[in-house]
Amino acid sequence: MKKLKISYKLKQSKGEESLIIMMVNFGYKEFDSLKEKHIYKPLKYYTGIKVKKGEWDNISKVPKNKKALSEINALEQTVEKVFDYLTIEKKEITPTLLKEELDFKIKGKSDVKQRIRIVDFIDEVILKGNNRSEGTLKQYNGLSNKLQTFEKLKGRKINVDDIDENLYLEFKTWLQGILGRINSVWSVLKVLKAVLNEISRKYQIKVFDFVNQLSKLDKVSPVTEDKVFFNFSHIEKVIEYEPKSVKLKNVKGILLTLLFTGCRYSDVFKIKPQHHYLDEDTEFHYARYVSEKTNTDIIVPILKPLSDFYKQNENQTPYPISDVKFNVYVKELIEAAEIDDEVTLSFTNSFGKKEYETKAFFKFVTSHIGRRSFITNLINYIPITILTKITGHKLADKNIIFGYNKISLEENSVLFVKELKRQMESNPKEFKIQLI
């Protein structure tokens, strides 16, 4: 008969009190497909009991506080009784089964609610809903696919109550092995956290707490990476290049829209020069749209290079294609326009280490380069209070200042055109392209 070995440790905490964690070892081994060997799997059980750090005996690994000591002794007796019961029932005792029985016995959790398979919740609740953008649904679908692959490696379905620190770390390690960038790993784990929180709200149950149940070392945070952008010399080559196919001509139109409006790809086909502004010294057409991502009302002037494209395209705006196709075709366009200089960028790999990669410029180009280039080329010339209303940005650390910016969207677009015109006249060497 297997024997229990129960020990305790404190959860690292910045506060005065720390949570007592029970480690239950009973000789259970599980095949780890990532390490390709059997490893011991104890149950790491969060007791809910907290003690002040000065009341913890670091030698005996038990609390000095009599009340806390009495509570963990009572909990230990419950573990032994549950373990004996499962042994008599001749069930295969696993850390997951033991945790479920303890939760039901100690915390009164409903067993039915704990049997929620995460993949099923994503597929049946989230993906079938209609209140999320296409980009967000892609992220959830990507998580579902990765979880299904991970389930095959584990040889079992993964329910919400299976997610504890051990399984999280195993999933994170697996992601690090298949994804090349730390930001890619972070993106998947961020969506997993959102799914667990949604399950928690829907069923009123506790789920794995990423914030409080993970040490700082185990958490994954996004990093700011090097990115390429089109300077004005690059943009001149794009404007001058005449694509031979309808496909690439359309891609050129989309790219110019991104480069000269600073919009996101989710809004690029909303850009239509339907409005006209005219006063004594300023005249321009502009587009007005509501941002898909932020639900922000935006007015953006149609600058000359984009206006010229419309004229060459029989006054037609580009026809819609998916961002996936655009990301493939735009590389073809940029290579054909002979923007092929080699670029070396640093990036953070999936394990958090900096590396370098060198590729031709066009291979780094994706749909977001237009917005990035628009802002990078103009931010040192156009006041931030004007530029952010053109791009629809809301910078958290600038909210107080922006709160005093009460000019209308149309007035803001007029200021944008006038300021751009003034900067072009004052800095003719910097602005090689006629924008106004």
Summary of the structure (lengths in Angstrom):
residues: 436
radius of gyration: 28.7
end to end distance: 84.0
largest distance: 93.6
contacts: 1228
relative contact order: 0.08
helix: 50%
strand: 17%
